[in-house]
Amino acid sequence: MSYLAWILLGLLAGYLGSRIVNRRGAGVFFDIVLGVAGAFVGGFLFQQFGANGVTGLNLWSLLVATAGSVLLVIAYHTVRRVGSSER
């Protein structure tokens, strides 16, 4: 997949993941970063359970990347809450 396709998939997956978790986007750059990282995390986890990971710019890959970005957004908010409660 080209870099532009990864960025587009990352933007869509990150936006969807942040909308699912906290009902609003986290900003374009943060959504792209979460989405691309989510694509790697989701692809890895899906392969560990015997399913296909990210296969290209298609609906399945968007689902995999969105699932990974949801996990990352939840982890991010958990770490952020724990860090702010320790102060």
MDAnalysis code that builds the backbone (N, CA, C; Angstrom):
import MDAnalysis as mda
import numpy as np

u = mda.Universe.empty(261, n_residues=87, atom_resindex=np.repeat(np.arange(87), 3), trajectory=True)
u.add_TopologyAttr("name", ["N", "CA", "C"] * 87)
u.add_TopologyAttr("resid", np.arange(1, 88))
u.add_TopologyAttr("resname", ["MET", "SER", "TYR", "LEU", "ALA", "TRP", "ILE", "LEU", "LEU", "GLY", "LEU", "LEU", "ALA", "GLY", "TYR", "LEU", "GLY", "SER", "ARG", "ILE", "VAL", "ASN", "ARG", "ARG", "GLY", "ALA", "GLY", "VAL", "PHE", "PHE", "ASP", "ILE", "VAL", "LEU", "GLY", "VAL", "ALA", "GLY", "ALA", "PHE", "VAL", "GLY", "GLY", "PHE", "LEU", "PHE", "GLN", "GLN", "PHE", "GLY", "ALA", "ASN", "GLY", "VAL", "THR", "GLY", "LEU", "ASN", "LEU", "TRP", "SER", "LEU", "LEU", "VAL", "ALA", "THR", "ALA", "GLY", "SER", "VAL", "LEU", "LEU", "VAL", "ILE", "ALA", "TYR", "HIS", "THR", "VAL", "ARG", "ARG", "VAL", "GLY", "SER", "SER", "GLU", "ARG"])
u.atoms.positions = np.array([
    [0.847, -1.173, 0.000],
    [0.000, 0.000, 0.000],
    [0.891, 1.234, 0.000],
    [0.475, 2.267, -0.708],
    [1.262, 3.493, -0.772],
    [1.109, 4.297, 0.516],
    [2.014, 5.249, 0.689],
    [1.950, 6.099, 1.887],
    [0.654, 6.897, 1.926],
    [0.206, 7.366, 0.778],
    [-1.041, 8.128, 0.726],
    [-2.223, 7.259, 1.149],
    [-2.225, 6.007, 0.728],
    [-3.301, 5.089, 1.121],
    [-3.264, 4.826, 2.626],
    [-2.046, 4.657, 3.187],
    [-1.931, 4.454, 4.639],
    [-2.440, 5.681, 5.398],
    [-2.109, 6.873, 4.898],
    [-2.562, 8.094, 5.568],
    [-4.075, 8.210, 5.476],
    [-4.640, 7.913, 4.312],
    [-6.094, 7.979, 4.149],
    [-6.785, 6.952, 5.040],
    [-6.291, 5.719, 5.032],
    [-6.860, 4.690, 5.899],
    [-6.696, 5.078, 7.368],
    [-5.536, 5.623, 7.720],
    [-5.293, 6.052, 9.091],
    [-6.202, 7.178, 9.524],
    [-6.439, 8.133, 8.630],
    [-7.335, 9.241, 8.951],
    [-8.740, 8.739, 9.204],
    [-9.233, 7.894, 8.318],
    [-10.586, 7.360, 8.490],
    [-10.700, 6.500, 9.752],
    [-9.747, 5.598, 9.944],
    [-9.798, 4.699, 11.103],
    [-9.611, 5.463, 12.410],
    [-8.697, 6.404, 12.438],
    [-8.479, 7.196, 13.651],
    [-9.674, 8.055, 13.993],
    [-10.283, 8.660, 12.974],
    [-11.472, 9.476, 13.204],
    [-12.610, 8.614, 13.733],
    [-12.845, 7.471, 13.086],
    [-13.909, 6.583, 13.550],
    [-13.634, 6.066, 14.956],
    [-12.387, 5.691, 15.224],
    [-12.034, 5.190, 16.553],
    [-12.225, 6.225, 17.639],
    [-11.815, 7.464, 17.367],
    [-11.983, 8.499, 18.391],
    [-13.444, 8.903, 18.531],
    [-14.225, 8.830, 17.459],
    [-15.665, 9.121, 17.557],
    [-16.390, 8.032, 18.340],
    [-15.976, 6.786, 18.162],
    [-16.607, 5.679, 18.879],
    [-16.339, 5.789, 20.373],
    [-15.117, 6.137, 20.739],
    [-14.735, 6.144, 22.157],
    [-15.197, 7.406, 22.870],
    [-14.932, 8.589, 22.291],
    [-15.248, 9.804, 23.052],
    [-16.168, 10.775, 22.320],
    [-16.869, 10.304, 21.296],
    [-17.922, 11.051, 20.600],
    [-17.449, 12.285, 19.840],
    [-16.145, 12.511, 19.757],
    [-15.642, 13.634, 18.959],
    [-14.250, 13.269, 18.459],
    [-13.840, 13.888, 17.404],
    [-12.507, 13.632, 16.874],
    [-11.450, 14.223, 17.786],
    [-10.241, 13.751, 17.650],
    [-9.150, 14.242, 18.492],
    [-8.242, 15.199, 17.737],
    [-8.627, 15.606, 16.552],
    [-7.789, 16.458, 15.719],
    [-7.228, 15.643, 14.563],
    [-7.023, 16.277, 13.441],
    [-6.634, 15.561, 12.229],
    [-5.316, 14.810, 12.418],
    [-4.300, 15.465, 12.918],
    [-2.998, 14.811, 13.063],
    [-3.068, 13.634, 14.034],
    [-3.698, 13.845, 15.177],
    [-3.795, 12.786, 16.181],
    [-4.635, 11.626, 15.652],
    [-5.703, 11.937, 14.892],
    [-6.519, 10.883, 14.298],
    [-5.713, 10.048, 13.308],
    [-4.882, 10.703, 12.494],
    [-4.062, 9.973, 11.530],
    [-3.065, 9.073, 12.259],
    [-2.404, 9.614, 13.270],
    [-1.419, 8.829, 14.017],
    [-2.088, 7.631, 14.692],
    [-3.219, 7.864, 15.344],
    [-3.935, 6.765, 15.987],
    [-4.418, 5.741, 14.971],
    [-4.876, 6.214, 13.827],
    [-5.382, 5.298, 12.815],
    [-4.293, 4.434, 12.202],
    [-3.153, 5.032, 11.870],
    [-2.058, 4.254, 11.287],
    [-1.505, 3.279, 12.326],
    [-1.300, 3.752, 13.550],
    [-0.847, 2.850, 14.615],
    [-1.904, 1.783, 14.892],
    [-3.165, 2.178, 14.842],
    [-4.258, 1.222, 15.035],
    [-4.296, 0.164, 13.955],
    [-3.931, 0.546, 12.728],
    [-3.879, -0.427, 11.641],
    [-2.822, -1.494, 11.937],
    [-1.682, -1.075, 12.461],
    [-0.647, -2.047, 12.824],
    [-1.095, -2.920, 13.989],
    [-1.655, -2.288, 15.018],
    [-2.104, -3.042, 16.196],
    [-3.247, -3.986, 15.818],
    [-4.238, -3.460, 15.106],
    [-5.371, -4.285, 14.698],
    [-4.950, -5.410, 13.779],
    [-4.069, -5.107, 12.812],
    [-3.581, -6.148, 11.908],
    [-2.843, -7.244, 12.651],
    [-2.010, -6.862, 13.602],
    [-1.277, -7.838, 14.397],
    [-2.234, -8.710, 15.206],
    [-3.191, -8.071, 15.897],
    [-4.124, -8.836, 16.732],
    [-5.024, -9.744, 15.905],
    [-5.511, -9.234, 14.766],
    [-6.361, -10.061, 13.922],
    [-5.593, -11.275, 13.396],
    [-4.326, -11.089, 13.030],
    [-3.517, -12.216, 12.557],
    [-3.252, -13.219, 13.669],
    [-3.100, -12.746, 14.903],
    [-2.879, -13.648, 16.028],
    [-4.079, -14.546, 16.271],
    [-5.269, -14.048, 15.931],
    [-6.485, -14.829, 16.116],
    [-6.913, -15.556, 14.841],
    [-6.054, -15.551, 13.824],
    [-6.301, -16.339, 12.627],
    [-7.054, -15.629, 11.506],
    [-7.310, -14.358, 11.635],
    [-8.014, -13.612, 10.588],
    [-7.001, -12.805, 9.781],
    [-7.426, -12.285, 8.646],
    [-6.560, -11.418, 7.846],
    [-6.408, -10.074, 8.531],
    [-5.228, -9.498, 8.383],
    [-4.981, -8.153, 8.899],
    [-5.346, -7.126, 7.844],
    [-4.597, -6.065, 7.773],
    [-4.822, -5.025, 6.786],
    [-4.371, -5.565, 5.434],
    [-5.291, -5.574, 4.459],
    [-5.011, -6.178, 3.158],
    [-4.945, -5.167, 2.032],
    [-5.201, -3.922, 2.288],
    [-5.201, -2.890, 1.260],
    [-6.190, -1.802, 1.639],
    [-6.539, -0.994, 0.696],
    [-7.497, 0.083, 0.958],
    [-8.895, -0.442, 0.643],
    [-9.493, -1.122, 1.636],
    [-10.820, -1.707, 1.461],
    [-11.570, -1.682, 2.796],
    [-12.805, -2.142, 2.771],
    [-13.653, -2.081, 3.964],
    [-13.115, -2.950, 5.099],
    [-12.602, -4.139, 4.773],
    [-12.051, -5.018, 5.813],
    [-10.879, -4.350, 6.530],
    [-9.987, -3.745, 5.756],
    [-8.835, -3.073, 6.352],
    [-9.270, -1.905, 7.218],
    [-10.302, -1.192, 6.797],
    [-10.835, -0.094, 7.606],
    [-11.387, -0.620, 8.923],
    [-12.069, -1.753, 8.888],
    [-12.600, -2.363, 10.111],
    [-11.469, -2.776, 11.045],
    [-10.438, -3.411, 10.494],
    [-9.287, -3.850, 11.297],
    [-8.579, -2.646, 11.911],
    [-8.321, -1.626, 11.100],
    [-7.628, -0.433, 11.589],
    [-8.462, 0.319, 12.610],
    [-9.773, 0.380, 12.409],
    [-10.648, 1.055, 13.367],
    [-10.665, 0.310, 14.696],
    [-10.714, -1.014, 14.655],
    [-10.669, -1.801, 15.898],
    [-9.371, -1.547, 16.649],
    [-8.273, -1.500, 15.931],
    [-6.991, -1.206, 16.570],
    [-6.931, 0.200, 17.123],
    [-7.495, 1.171, 16.403],
    [-7.457, 2.543, 16.898],
    [-8.379, 2.728, 18.100],
    [-9.496, 1.994, 18.153],
    [-10.355, 2.043, 19.342],
    [-9.579, 1.562, 20.560],
    [-8.833, 0.475, 20.403],
    [-8.018, -0.018, 21.514],
    [-6.975, 1.013, 21.935],
    [-6.348, 1.669, 20.960],
    [-5.343, 2.677, 21.286],
    [-5.953, 3.904, 21.954],
    [-7.126, 4.337, 21.505],
    [-7.777, 5.499, 22.124],
    [-8.168, 5.172, 23.564],
    [-8.681, 3.979, 23.798],
    [-9.026, 3.571, 25.163],
    [-7.780, 3.534, 26.038],
    [-6.695, 2.971, 25.522],
    [-5.441, 2.931, 26.278],
    [-4.916, 4.335, 26.545],
    [-4.983, 5.217, 25.548],
    [-4.530, 6.597, 25.703],
    [-5.312, 7.316, 26.805],
    [-6.631, 7.183, 26.787],
    [-7.448, 7.851, 27.804],
    [-7.221, 7.251, 29.188],
    [-6.982, 5.955, 29.255],
    [-6.706, 5.312, 30.542],
    [-5.394, 5.821, 31.121],
    [-4.362, 5.869, 30.296],
    [-3.054, 6.367, 30.762],
    [-3.152, 7.837, 31.135],
    [-3.879, 8.589, 30.365],
    [-4.024, 10.024, 30.639],
    [-4.765, 10.271, 31.961],
    [-5.811, 9.467, 32.226],
    [-6.547, 9.608, 33.490],
    [-5.692, 9.208, 34.672],
    [-4.959, 8.128, 34.547],
    [-4.100, 7.661, 35.641],
    [-3.012, 8.698, 35.905],
    [-2.438, 9.253, 34.850],
    [-1.389, 10.265, 35.009],
    [-1.903, 11.534, 35.656],
    [-3.121, 11.947, 35.329],
    [-3.655, 13.185, 35.903],
    [-4.156, 12.985, 37.335],
    [-4.510, 11.744, 37.708],
    [-4.985, 11.515, 39.080],
    [-3.832, 11.396, 40.065],
    [-2.605, 11.178, 39.575],
    [-1.466, 11.049, 40.472],
    [-0.894, 12.385, 40.889],
    [-1.328, 13.447, 40.277],
    [-0.767, 14.785, 40.599],
    [-1.375, 15.364, 41.820],
])
